[in-house]
Every structure is written in structure tokens, then in C-alpha cells.
Amino acid sequence: MTLPSIYSKSRLRLFTDRKKSIKQIDMCLEGGGKHLSFKGLRKIGKSELAKYYIATHPKQQLAYIDLENLNLTVELFPQEYVGTICFWYFNKGMGFVEEFHNPFNVIKKINDPLVTSTMTGILQELEKKSPNYKLMMEYALNFPEQLSSRDDTTIGIFIDEFQLFMELSGKFDITRLLRSIVQNQHRTRYVALGSWMTKFDELFADAASPLFLHFALESLPNFSRDDSFEFLLKYFNRFEITLTKEMLDKMYGLCHGHPMYLNSLADRLLLLNSTGMDMDKKSVKMAFLTEITSKNGIINRHCNYILNVSLVKSKSHATLKTILHILAKEDDSGLTLSLISEKMKRKPNIVLKQLNRLLATDLLIKTDRNYCFADPVIKQYMEIEELGIDLSLSDNLLSQVKPDLFEELEEKYLKASTQLGTAKESEIREIISGFNGQVVGGHLFGRDGTILLPRVDEASNFVDIDSNGDIFDENFVVEIDALVKGSENWLVEVKWKNKPSQPSDIDMLIRKKQFIEGIRNLNIDALWLISKNGFSEKTIDVAEANNVLLTDADDLYSIKKAVFRHKRKVM
């Protein structure tokens, strides 16, 4: 079988599953009923599905058009669209499609009267003082129907990144034009593909859209466990490498069945194996960690690209990234609006606007009342990106790295453990010991503007007894998580519970301040309450009234980063 230029035999051998989707395409191209559309995460396999189908159905008239590779201006798009149809219809997808983007080359190469009249009509209209761009687009979009009608055949057109059609709006309403074209064509069938999932919902599932009811909307999911195993076995069988069930399970779990991640992980594992590394569960972890942390890792580059493309579309870039970092530290089920608002110390109606923007970028999805990452691997990447980890080592060097290092990194970064555990107070005192007059954002302490951190001489825990019951009950044991002495004296209380801190915590902190100032004759300049799960609205109000600094787990992490980054620069 001669394959078109867009597909290779090696890719054909690795193609896995998608039986349901192929059947849906069969039914669509057989005619009758709605056209078809597939939405899904980037690199999930939508383009691969289209190219595989074209490669395995050589007797059908099929075309593949990637709108990302066409000039999306009303002047040039019609020419390139017609040229791409010609590339597939007359050239069977062999050679370079770019050669067919020049209308004069197409007329010369094809020498077909319908092609010539269509291209000439577009070019003549373009030469007019006030071109009718809508007419030019009609010439282009009607061309495949005219071609298949003349030759008494049918044509199936796969249009990748279909949502980019919307960029042609301005001179006319492109969606209404598409509807009028599509509903009057009988020999042309369309399969739309796109990675902007919310836009596909808007185009094909919203009753207000002109294209509603003209396309059936389907989702292309990640591979199942069995399909992931099948793909990985196909991949490694080419090299006569056997994978254990444990390795297969680990690879599926790390990649969540995403085909591109599985392929990238397999590539990396093969490279590590070529340097003499054993093929086992530990090497799988090492390969994945390298892929997601290293600047030359395919997974790392992909995640970075998705974030940049998604966030550049939105305003309030910094705020959106803050929300993503908050959710990255939670489990995959995400958080409710109220919990996110508490962590950000902002009103829910303001946070909701930002969440809706993130939903529109497809970075987040909403399940029940929770907001969470659409792609769990990007969630892991977000954690690692903030930590600034980069394992950009050659694969030969990686093979010499002690596995214990990767075990440590896996535990520290992949599990996303931001909890301080049983040593939380001790670690917080260590952070405070790094205070040395740095200027940090006041929002990290629940304040506007900036805050000048004190120069700290000592940060220690404090235990005493109110033997006389002056402040507390008689013989009450007074425990203070961190008594800070230096250019300013601070009193720090840590509440590491699975619920927001309450006003009673502030009341206790104020009473401890009174005890210290009375018993130790030590003036306290600031009160600081740290809470793992943020603060109730009433607690925030009480804190503002009593000038108490507030920090949650996420802001504590940012403070730690600022402090230790400063220390590294000094060193």
C-alpha cells in the first residue's frame, strides 16, 4: 500500500485502538445524517486518527486540511483551500502540499477546467478595487462539491483545528456561511477536529450556533489501560524488549493513558536503556521525571507550550497562574470556588470570573462543584515549574545518577507534598530564620502593597506556664510555635488542620501576646497566623481589625521560595 506523505509505515504499525471513532467516521462518510466532529486534549491523537483513516482507505476520495498550515486571511485562504483539495484529489496526498498553495502552480500542474475556472474566479475577484471576500470564500468552499458532482463521486474532508475558521470572520459571518454551504452539499462530508474543546462545544453543541445540529460532537479520550498496554507492547516489541506488568502499570499511571505522553516516556526509557540502565519500574520513574522536568523533555516542552498558548489568550495572566498553582497542590479532584477564594483571600465573585477564563482555555474543567485540571500531567508540570527543577542531563549522564536521587525527587516533587508534616513548626522556624530585610508582596501576609521582613536573630519555640492565671486559666501551658527576635519581634502561630482557621485562633494568639509582654517584658511588633487551609471570612475580618498577618500554605511556600532565593544570591 502506497501511503500519502503525511503518514509512515512505522506510525501505521503503532496505531492503537480508536475502533469506535473509526466506525463513526465510516458512518459519517457513507452519507446521510450529520457531519462529524471530534474534540480532545492537544496531542491526544485527533490528527493521527484522521491521517490513519486516510492512509488505510486509499480507494476513497479523502482530504486532510490543517487550518494551522493555511494563511487565515480572506485574501489568501480561498486560494490555499482550493489548492489543498487539489493536492489530495488529484495528487493523492503525495509530495508537498505547500506547492499547491500557489494558484498559478495549481492551474499549471492540474490542467483541469474546473480547477482553472475556480482559481481564476478567486484571482479576478481579488484584483477588484473592492473584492467580494464572501464570494471568494464561496468559490473555495463549494469547490469540493462541484468536483465530486462532476466526477460522480463523494469526498470526505478532515479539517484539523476547525475552530480557526472563526479567524476569517470580520468581512462576513463565517459560521453562517459554513452552515449555508454545508447544508446544501450532498457529495461532500466533513469531519471537524479541534483541541479548543470549549469552542467546539460553542460551535456544535450550543443551540444558538448556526452549526448546531449539522455536526455530531464526539470526544476523543485518553487510551484505556488495555489500549495503553497494547501501544507500549507494540512500541517495545520492535526492539525485542519485554516489559513487565508492573512497568506497564506504572507507565499508564504516570501518563494517564495520554498517547503522546506514553510515546515520549517510551522514547526516553529506550534512550536510558541504550546507556546500560536496567529496564524496571525504577527506570520508568526516572524516565518520566526526566521528561517532565528537563527543558529538553518532550513532555516538558508540550506542557510549557500549552500553558503559554492558553494563558496568552487571557487577561490577568498572573492571577490565572496563581489559581493554577493553588490547584496544582491539591489532589486531582480539585477544589470548590469557596475554597479557592479562601486560599486567594479574594471574594468568590471575582475568583469566579478568573475560573471561567481558565475553563475557556481548556486548562481546567468543572466536575460537580469542583474545579480541577483537564490534564493531570500538566498539573504535575505546574508544581515542578514553580519549584524550578531542571534535569537537563544527557541520557549518558542520567544513567550514572544514583537512583536514590530520583527516589528523593519523586517523593518530593511528583507527590506534590507541600504539607510540612510533623516537622511543620520546625521548618517554619527555619524559614523565619532566613528573614533578613527582604521586601516581599504584602498579599503573602494578607496585606496590600509590600512588607519589609525583619532581620531575625533568633526564631525558637516557647513554652511557659501561666501559674497565676493572669491571662489564661491557672497553670495553663502556654505554647508558642515561633517567638521571633530581631529588628522586630514577632509571635507566630501555626494551624495545620484540614479546615480553615477560625476567629478563636486569633483570640488565642492575642492572649499569648499579652502573656509574653507581661511575663517576659518583651514588646511584640507583629502577630502572624499561618493556616494550612486558609481562613474563614470572619477570621479575615477579625485579623484586619487586630492587625494580624495571615498566611496559608500556598503563600508560605512563596515566602519560603523568596527567602531561600535571596540566600542563594547572597552566597
KESELUM-859331 format. One line per 3 residues: number of its first residue (from 1); for each residue x, z negated, y of C-alpha. Coordinates in steps of 0.1 Angstrom, whole numbers, plus 5000, padded with zeros to 4 digits. Example, Ala and Ser with C-alpha at 12.3 -4.5 7.8 and 13.67 -1.06 7.14 Angstrom:
<sites>
1	5123/4922/4955  5137/4929/4989
</sites>
This chain:
<sites>
1	5000/5000/5000  5014/5010/5034  5009/4982/5058
4	5004/4985/5095  5032/4975/5118  5016/4941/5127
7	5018/4928/5091  5046/4925/5065  5046/4922/5027
10	5061/4887/5029  5032/4875/5050  5008/4891/5027
13	5022/4872/4998  5019/4839/5017  4984/4843/5029
16	4962/4815/5016  4925/4807/5014  4901/4818/5041
19	4878/4832/5014  4847/4821/5033  4859/4837/5065
22	4868/4869/5048  4833/4871/5033  4818/4865/5068
25	4839/4894/5081  4827/4916/5052  4791/4909/5061
28	4796/4915/5098  4814/4948/5093  4788/4960/5068
31	4764/4962/5098  4732/4947/5109  4728/4912/5123
34	4751/4896/5148  4787/4903/5156  4811/4875/5146
37	4834/4851/5165  4860/4826/5153  4872/4797/5174
40	4900/4773/5164  4932/4755/5175  4961/4776/5186
43	4982/4789/5157  4955/4778/5132  4955/4813/5117
46	4929/4834/5136  4952/4863/5143  4966/4860/5108
49	4932/4863/5094  4924/4895/5114  4958/4911/5105
52	4954/4902/5068  4920/4917/5067  4931/4949/5084
55	4961/4951/5060  4940/4947/5029  4912/4971/5039
58	4932/5003/5046  4902/5026/5039  4881/5011/5067
61	4884/5021/5104  4896/4989/5119  4914/4980/5151
64	4932/4949/5164  4933/4943/5201  4952/4913/5215
67	4940/4908/5251  4971/4888/5259  4991/4920/5255
70	4969/4941/5278  4970/4944/5315  4940/4923/5327
73	4933/4943/5359  4903/4965/5363  4926/4994/5372
76	4948/4994/5341  4927/4976/5314  4904/5006/5306
79	4934/5029/5300  4952/5004/5277  4920/4995/5259
82	4913/5031/5250  4949/5037/5241  4949/5007/5217
85	4918/5021/5200  4936/5054/5196  4967/5036/5182
88	4945/5022/5153  4920/5050/5148  4945/5079/5148
91	4978/5063/5140  4965/5036/5116  4984/5009/5134
94	5018/5024/5126  5046/5023/5153  5045/5006/5187
97	5011/5001/5204  5028/4999/5238  5035/5037/5235
100	4997/5041/5237  4992/5022/5269  5003/5052/5289
103	4973/5075/5293  4993/5107/5296  5013/5098/5264
106	4980/5092/5246  4965/5126/5257  4997/5144/5246
109	5001/5125/5213  4965/5126/5201  4953/5160/5214
112	4917/5152/5208  4889/5164/5231  4870/5131/5233
115	4902/5112/5240  4912/5137/5267  4878/5136/5284
118	4876/5098/5283  4911/5092/5297  4906/5120/5323
121	4873/5104/5334  4890/5070/5339  4920/5085/5357
124	4898/5106/5380  4877/5077/5389  4908/5056/5397
127	4920/5083/5421  4889/5080/5443  4891/5061/5476
130	4865/5035/5463  4868/5036/5425  4837/5025/5404
133	4855/5000/5383  4824/4992/5363  4821/5028/5354
136	4857/5029/5343  4851/4999/5321  4820/5015/5306
139	4841/5046/5297  4865/5023/5278  4840/5000/5261
142	4818/5030/5250  4848/5050/5236  4849/5035/5201
145	4811/5040/5196  4814/5077/5208  4844/5082/5185
148	4827/5067/5154  4794/5085/5161  4812/5119/5164
151	4831/5113/5131  4801/5098/5113  4819/5066/5105
154	4819/5030/5116  4847/5010/5133  4854/4973/5133
157	4873/4959/5163  4890/4925/5161  4895/4912/5197
160	4920/4884/5199  4918/4859/5228  4884/4873/5236
163	4878/4848/5264  4904/4867/5285  4877/4893/5292
166	4864/4868/5318  4895/4875/5339  4882/4910/5345
169	4852/4896/5364  4851/4899/5402  4842/4935/5408
172	4812/4931/5384  4798/4907/5358  4819/4913/5327
175	4797/4893/5303  4765/4911/5313  4784/4944/5309
178	4796/4934/5275  4761/4925/5265  4747/4958/5276
181	4774/4977/5257  4773/4956/5225  4735/4956/5221
184	4734/4994/5224  4761/5001/5199  4753/5007/5162
187	4785/5020/5147  4809/4995/5163  4812/4960/5150
190	4831/4932/5168  4850/4902/5156  4860/4879/5185
193	4889/4855/5181  4899/4827/5205  4917/4795/5209
196	4899/4783/5240  4872/4766/5220  4851/4752/5248
199	4850/4787/5264  4838/4802/5231  4810/4776/5230
202	4801/4786/5265  4801/4823/5257  4784/4823/5223
205	4765/4791/5219  4751/4784/5254  4716/4799/5258
208	4725/4807/5294  4753/4831/5284  4744/4868/5283
211	4763/4870/5249  4741/4842/5234  4726/4854/5200
214	4748/4885/5200  4777/4868/5182  4776/4842/5154
217	4801/4814/5162  4823/4801/5134  4852/4776/5134
220	4884/4782/5116  4896/4748/5103  4929/4735/5090
223	4938/4741/5054  4923/4716/5029  4946/4695/5008
226	4944/4720/4979  4950/4750/5001  4979/4733/5018
229	4994/4727/4984  4988/4764/4974  5006/4776/5006
232	5036/4753/5001  5040/4762/4965  5039/4799/4974
235	5065/4793/5000  5090/4774/4979  5084/4794/4947
238	5102/4823/4964  5133/4802/4964  5127/4787/4929
241	5124/4753/4944  5100/4728/4929  5080/4703/4950
244	5067/4670/4936  5031/4659/4941  5045/4631/4963
247	5063/4657/4986  5032/4679/4988  5010/4649/4997
250	5035/4639/5024  5037/4674/5039  5000/4677/5040
253	4996/4643/5056  5022/4649/5083  5008/4683/5092
256	4971/4676/5086  4968/4710/5070  4977/4730/5101
259	4992/4762/5087  5018/4767/5115  5030/4731/5112
262	5032/4734/5074  5052/4766/5077  5076/4751/5103
265	5081/4720/5082  5088/4741/5052  5113/4762/5071
268	5131/4731/5083  5131/4715/5049  5146/4746/5034
271	5174/4746/5060  5182/4710/5053  5182/4717/5016
274	5207/4745/5022  5232/4719/5036  5230/4699/5004
277	5203/4675/5012  5181/4664/4983  5145/4676/4982
280	5125/4645/4981  5099/4625/5002  5126/4611/5025
283	5139/4646/5033  5103/4657/5041  5101/4628/5067
286	5135/4638/5081  5125/4674/5084  5092/4666/5102
289	5108/4641/5125  5134/4667/5134  5108/4694/5140
292	5087/4672/5163  5115/4655/5183  5141/4682/5186
295	5139/4706/5215  5147/4735/5191  5120/4725/5167
298	5091/4750/5164  5065/4721/5163  5081/4705/5194
301	5081/4738/5213  5045/4745/5203  5032/4711/5214
304	5051/4713/5247  5036/4748/5253  5001/4737/5245
307	5003/4707/5269  5018/4728/5297  4993/4756/5294
310	4964/4731/5291  4973/4708/5320  4984/4736/5344
313	4947/4747/5344  4936/4713/5356  4939/4693/5388
316	4950/4657/5388  4978/4665/5363  4994/4631/5364
319	4961/4613/5358  4952/4635/5329  4986/4629/5313
322	4981/4591/5318  4948/4594/5297  4966/4613/5270
325	4994/4587/5268  4968/4560/5265  4950/4577/5237
328	4983/4586/5220  4990/4549/5215  4956/4544/5197
331	4946/4554/5162  4932/4588/5155  4896/4577/5161
334	4903/4574/5199  4887/4551/5225  4854/4549/5243
337	4850/4557/5280  4847/4520/5289  4879/4511/5270
340	4899/4539/5286  4885/4529/5321  4896/4493/5315
343	4931/4504/5305  4934/4526/5335  4918/4499/5358
346	4895/4526/5372  4858/4530/5375  4841/4547/5345
349	4825/4575/5366  4860/4585/5379  4876/4584/5345
352	4847/4604/5330  4854/4633/5353  4890/4634/5341
355	4879/4632/5305  4856/4661/5309  4885/4681/5323
358	4905/4673/5292  4876/4683/5270  4875/4716/5288
361	4912/4722/5279  4906/4715/5242  4932/4688/5241
364	4905/4662/5235  4873/4662/5215  4845/4637/5216
367	4832/4623/5184  4802/4600/5188  4812/4578/5218
370	4850/4581/5213  4874/4605/5229  4904/4615/5207
373	4930/4642/5203  4918/4675/5188  4952/4679/5172
376	4967/4647/5156  5002/4663/5157  5001/4668/5194
379	4991/4631/5197  5023/4622/5179  5043/4645/5201
382	5029/4628/5232  5042/4594/5220  5076/4608/5213
385	5078/4629/5245  5072/4597/5266  5099/4579/5247
388	5124/4607/5255  5136/4611/5219  5155/4643/5211
391	5172/4650/5178  5185/4684/5187  5212/4684/5160
394	5223/4713/5138  5210/4712/5103  5245/4706/5090
397	5249/4675/5112  5214/4663/5102  5224/4663/5066
400	5252/4638/5075  5229/4614/5094  5222/4583/5074
403	5186/4583/5060  5183/4547/5073  5183/4561/5109
406	5153/4583/5101  5135/4554/5084  5140/4534/5116
409	5128/4562/5138  5098/4569/5116  5088/4533/5118
412	5094/4531/5155  5080/4563/5167  5058/4580/5141
415	5037/4550/5135  5033/4547/5173  5037/4510/5172
418	5035/4497/5208  5025/4463/5197  5050/4436/5203
421	5041/4417/5171  5051/4382/5165  5081/4385/5189
424	5060/4397/5219  5068/4368/5242  5105/4371/5234
427	5105/4408/5241  5086/4404/5273  5112/4378/5285
430	5139/4404/5276  5121/4430/5298  5118/4405/5327
433	5155/4397/5324  5161/4433/5333  5143/4429/5367
436	5169/4435/5393  5152/4445/5425  5138/4478/5412
439	5109/4494/5430  5080/4504/5407  5045/4516/5411
442	5020/4489/5421  4995/4503/5396  5016/4489/5368
445	5006/4454/5381  4971/4463/5392  4981/4467/5428
448	4982/4496/5453  5014/4510/5467  5047/4498/5452
451	5061/4465/5441  5097/4452/5445  5107/4434/5413
454	5126/4402/5418  5162/4397/5409  5160/4374/5378
457	5185/4347/5370  5165/4333/5341  5133/4340/5321
460	5125/4314/5295  5096/4299/5277  5085/4265/5289
463	5068/4236/5270  5058/4203/5285  5031/4176/5282
466	5006/4166/5309  5010/4129/5298  4989/4116/5327
469	4962/4142/5326  4967/4152/5362  4959/4189/5357
472	4948/4191/5320  4935/4166/5295  4958/4136/5289
475	4987/4146/5266  4977/4183/5268  5006/4205/5257
478	5014/4230/5284  5030/4262/5271  5042/4290/5294
481	5053/4323/5278  5078/4331/5306  5089/4309/5335
484	5109/4333/5357  5135/4320/5382  5154/4341/5407
487	5149/4356/5441  5112/4349/5433  5098/4325/5408
490	5070/4340/5385  5047/4324/5360  5039/4348/5331
493	5011/4345/5306  5007/4369/5276  4974/4375/5258
496	4980/4397/5228  4944/4398/5214  4922/4426/5203
499	4898/4422/5232  4901/4424/5270  4913/4393/5288
502	4887/4371/5304  4885/4351/5337  4892/4319/5317
505	4927/4332/5311  4933/4334/5349  4919/4299/5354
508	4944/4286/5328  4973/4304/5345  4964/4290/5379
511	4962/4254/5364  4996/4259/5348  5010/4270/5382
514	4996/4237/5397  5012/4217/5369  5047/4234/5373
517	5046/4230/5411  5036/4193/5408  5058/4182/5379
520	5089/4203/5384  5086/4207/5422  5092/4245/5417
523	5074/4268/5440  5057/4297/5421  5057/4330/5441
526	5036/4351/5417  5013/4348/5387  5014/4376/5361
529	4989/4381/5333  4998/4406/5305  4970/4416/5281
532	4972/4439/5252  4937/4453/5256  4933/4452/5293
535	4908/4432/5313  4871/4428/5318  4858/4439/5352
538	4851/4402/5361  4887/4393/5352  4899/4420/5376
541	4877/4407/5404  4890/4371/5398  4926/4383/5397
544	4923/4401/5430  4907/4370/5446  4936/4348/5434
547	4964/4374/5439  4972/4375/5401  4992/4405/5389
550	4976/4423/5359  4994/4445/5333  4981/4459/5300
553	5001/4471/5270  5005/4507/5283  5017/4496/5318
556	5040/4471/5302  5056/4499/5282  5060/4519/5315
559	5076/4488/5332  5100/4485/5302  5110/4521/5305
562	5116/4519/5342  5137/4487/5338  5159/4500/5310
565	5163/4534/5325  5177/4517/5356  5200/4496/5335
568	5214/4527/5317  5221/4543/5351  5240/4512/5362
571	5260/4511/5331
</sites>
